[in-house]
Structure formats: structure tokens, C-alpha cells
Amino acid sequence: MLAVAFSCKQADKTKEKSSKAPEKLVLTEEKAKVIFALPTHCLTVEYPNKMGEVLGSASDLKTPKALRPIFYGCFDWHSSVHGYWSIVRLLKKFPHLDADGMVRQQLKRHITIENLSVELAFFNDKNNLSFERTYGWAWLMKLQQELRSWDDPDAKQWAAVLQPLADLLSQRTQVYLTKLVYPIRTGQHENTAFSLTLMYEYAEAVDDRDLLNAIKTNSVRLFENDKNCDLAYEPSGSDFLSPCLEEAYLMSKILAKDAYQPWLRNFMPVLFEEEVDVLQPGIVSDRTDGKLVHLDGLNFSRANCLYGIGNAIPELQANLIPLANRHIEFSLKNISNDDYMGSHWLGTFALLALSNASL
């Protein structure tokens, strides 16, 4: 069981220990090296590639690199984007991972004004105005947040190049949220709460007030009245996100603490029980299957949410941190020698969780 189990006889001891939170996992240099190798390997791997666009005519049939000269590697556009995020995040903390400067030179070749103009043209094509909505949009903003917070000359240049695309996607998100009558609660890319969490972090960091206000207003509208989200129905066979936990994590950012705790009690009362035994790591039966391997990503994204919820309500950390740690440990061993269907993206989700653990 993945429970943090307590018997009745242990209750008093538990109360005594509750003031000290369990230790979270740490992003060590050894883990960072393993994760760093994954996106740096596939940044220029053009095929296989899942394009995902709508073709308006035969003239739209072009190679990934021709259509997306910055974000063409790592199987699909959003994976390329969050691969860049992983690289930037790790280089900030462990600059010696690129001791010879080869990765930095690759980023210099890719992230240019000329290449960005091609990417923008694709996003402005009338047939692809909703391309990568909202998952890829969120990761682009997360990458931009990382670049803008890095005191590095190259990072400042890359951020300047990418800002027009971040601004465009911010504006489109604001318009889209006014049209979104119901949230999307799937356990895959379309999940509304996951994207809004990443976007919120970007908007807060760069002071995009219009986007921040849109996310706050619409998150309350879409999620405030939700209750009794049942983890027993998770996961589905190809989930890499938890619909319940992603929503709970988003609302930890949106609501004030005095409002968040009662909301969470109504939404996921199981998190307040002494034994949160409904959460067990997702099991992958075939690591070469691009959908089935999603479940390793679920383990990482669950951990990310559990850490985040625990940060918002420290009283829950005694239960949630061990659960988060166990989810990460269950899948972390799989990512280094994984099949390409997993290796092109799983490192990012491991890094996201481990980064949240350090907060």
C-alpha cells in the first residue's frame, strides 16, 4: 500500500511528530545529470514526429523543422518546448552539466528572431489558431518564465526572442477562457487545471496582470463549487495527469488559505484522513507504447501536486510528502534507459516534481 499508515495506538505519537514535516526528495546532481541527458539528446531528433496540425492545402505538407525551426525535436511541439524548459532549469542550477558549451550553442542556433518568425506564422495560420491549446501554450509560458528569471546574457536574449509568442498565447488564453463554459477534466493534455497552474506561475512571475486576473476569475468560476472528487476512479489507462489532484493544486494558488482548506475538505476529504491509501503508483505494462507509458508521468505529476498541496496546508504534509516521494521513486528508475516513447518527455515531469519538492 502507498499509505502513510497509523494505528489507533500511534495516534498520540503522530500528533507529537506532526510539527516536523517529513523530508522531501532532493534534486541531486546525479539525478540532474540523468534528466539533462534526455532533452539534450532529442532537441535535434526530428523523427519520429507527431505533427498535430490541420492541413489547409498541399502546400502545408512540410517537414517538422521547416514548420517549427525552434521546437521541432523530441517527437512533438509541446515536448520540445518543455524539453527546453528542462534544459534551462537545470543549467541554472547545475551549469557544469554543459561544461563544453555544446548545448548552449545548440540553443543559440535554434532560438533566433528568424526562426521565431516562422513559428509565429504557423500559430497565425487560420487553420491552426488553437494548435497546442492549452497544454503547449502553458509550457511555452513556463519556459519563458524560466528564461526571464535567469541572470544570464544568453537567457535574456532568448527570452526577448520568445516574448512575442508568449504574449500571443497569453492573449489567446484570455479569450479562450471567456468561451470555456465547462472545464476539461481529462487526465491528458487537454486538462484545464494543469495548464492554468503553469500559466498562473508564469503570469505571477512576469507580472502579466491581465492573464493573472483571467486565470483567477475563471478558475473560481469553473472550480469553486466542485466537491467530492473521487480518486477511486483514477487513473484511466493512459493518464499522465490526475484530474482531482491537478484541480486541487491549482486552487491552492487561487484561493486564500482560509478559503482553500475548507474548499479542499469538500473537494477531496480523503486527503484529510490518516490513511490516504487510495493512491498507489500507476503501473506501466509496455514501455514502448506511447500511451501506456503515460502512467509513469502520472506518478511524477501526482507527486508535484501532493507537494504543492502540502505547501499550502502544512498540516497535511505528514501524509502527502511520503506519498509524493514514493510516487517519484517508483518511476524515476525507469526514465534513463527508457524507450523513446517515454524518454522524450518523462524527464520533464520528474524535474517538475523535484523542483516543487525544493520549494
Secondary structure as the mmCIF struct_conf table of DSSP 4:
data_model
#
loop_
_struct_conf.conf_type_id
_struct_conf.id
_struct_conf.beg_label_comp_id
_struct_conf.beg_label_asym_id
_struct_conf.beg_label_seq_id
_struct_conf.end_label_comp_id
_struct_conf.end_label_asym_id
_struct_conf.end_label_seq_id
HELX_RH_3T_P HELX_RH_3T_P1 CYS A 8 GLN A 10
HELX_RH_AL_P HELX_RH_AL_P1 ALA A 11 LYS A 17
TURN_TY1_P TURN_TY1_P1 SER A 18 SER A 19
BEND BEND1 LYS A 20 LYS A 20
HELX_LH_PP_P HELX_LH_PP_P1 ALA A 21 LEU A 25
HELX_RH_AL_P HELX_RH_AL_P2 GLU A 29 CYS A 42
TURN_TY1_P TURN_TY1_P2 LEU A 43 THR A 44
BEND BEND2 PRO A 48 PRO A 48
HELX_LH_PP_P HELX_LH_PP_P2 GLU A 53 LEU A 55
BEND BEND3 GLY A 56 SER A 57
HELX_RH_3T_P HELX_RH_3T_P2 ALA A 58 ASP A 60
HELX_RH_AL_P HELX_RH_AL_P3 PRO A 64 LEU A 67
BEND BEND4 PRO A 69 PHE A 71
BEND BEND5 CYS A 74 ASP A 76
HELX_RH_AL_P HELX_RH_AL_P4 TRP A 77 LYS A 93
HELX_RH_3T_P HELX_RH_3T_P3 PRO A 95 ASP A 98
TURN_TY1_P TURN_TY1_P3 ALA A 99 ASP A 100
BEND BEND6 GLY A 101 GLY A 101
HELX_RH_AL_P HELX_RH_AL_P5 MET A 102 HIS A 110
BEND BEND7 ILE A 111 ILE A 111
HELX_RH_AL_P HELX_RH_AL_P6 ILE A 113 PHE A 123
TURN_TY1_P TURN_TY1_P4 ASN A 124 ASN A 124
BEND BEND8 ASP A 125 ASP A 125
HELX_RH_3T_P HELX_RH_3T_P4 LYS A 126 ASN A 128
TURN_TY1_P TURN_TY1_P5 LEU A 129 THR A 134
HELX_RH_AL_P HELX_RH_AL_P7 TYR A 135 ARG A 148
TURN_TY1_P TURN_TY1_P6 SER A 149 SER A 149
HELX_RH_AL_P HELX_RH_AL_P8 PRO A 153 LYS A 179
BEND BEND9 VAL A 181 TYR A 182
BEND BEND10 GLY A 187 GLN A 188
TURN_TY1_P TURN_TY1_P7 HIS A 189 GLU A 190
HELX_RH_AL_P HELX_RH_AL_P9 THR A 192 VAL A 206
TURN_TY1_P TURN_TY1_P8 ASP A 207 ASP A 207
HELX_RH_AL_P HELX_RH_AL_P10 ARG A 209 PHE A 223
TURN_TY1_P TURN_TY1_P9 GLU A 224 ASN A 225
HELX_RH_3T_P HELX_RH_3T_P5 LEU A 231 TYR A 233
TURN_TY1_P TURN_TY1_P10 GLY A 237 SER A 238
BEND BEND11 PHE A 240 LEU A 241
HELX_RH_AL_P HELX_RH_AL_P11 PRO A 243 ILE A 254
BEND BEND12 LEU A 255 LEU A 255
HELX_RH_AL_P HELX_RH_AL_P12 LYS A 257 PHE A 267
HELX_RH_3T_P HELX_RH_3T_P6 PRO A 269 PHE A 272
BEND BEND13 GLU A 273 GLU A 274
TURN_TY1_P TURN_TY1_P11 ASP A 277 VAL A 278
BEND BEND14 SER A 285 SER A 285
TURN_TY1_P TURN_TY1_P12 ARG A 287 THR A 288
TURN_TY1_P TURN_TY1_P13 GLY A 290 VAL A 293
HELX_RH_AL_P HELX_RH_AL_P13 HIS A 294 ALA A 312
HELX_RH_3T_P HELX_RH_3T_P7 PRO A 314 LEU A 316
HELX_RH_AL_P HELX_RH_AL_P14 GLN A 317 LEU A 332
TURN_TY1_P TURN_TY1_P14 LYS A 333 ASN A 334
BEND BEND15 ILE A 335 ILE A 335
TURN_TY1_P TURN_TY1_P15 SER A 336 ASN A 337
HELX_RH_AL_P HELX_RH_AL_P15 TYR A 340 SER A 343
TURN_TY1_P TURN_TY1_P16 HIS A 344 TRP A 345
HELX_RH_AL_P HELX_RH_AL_P16 LEU A 346 ALA A 357
TURN_TY1_P TURN_TY1_P17 SER A 358 SER A 358
#
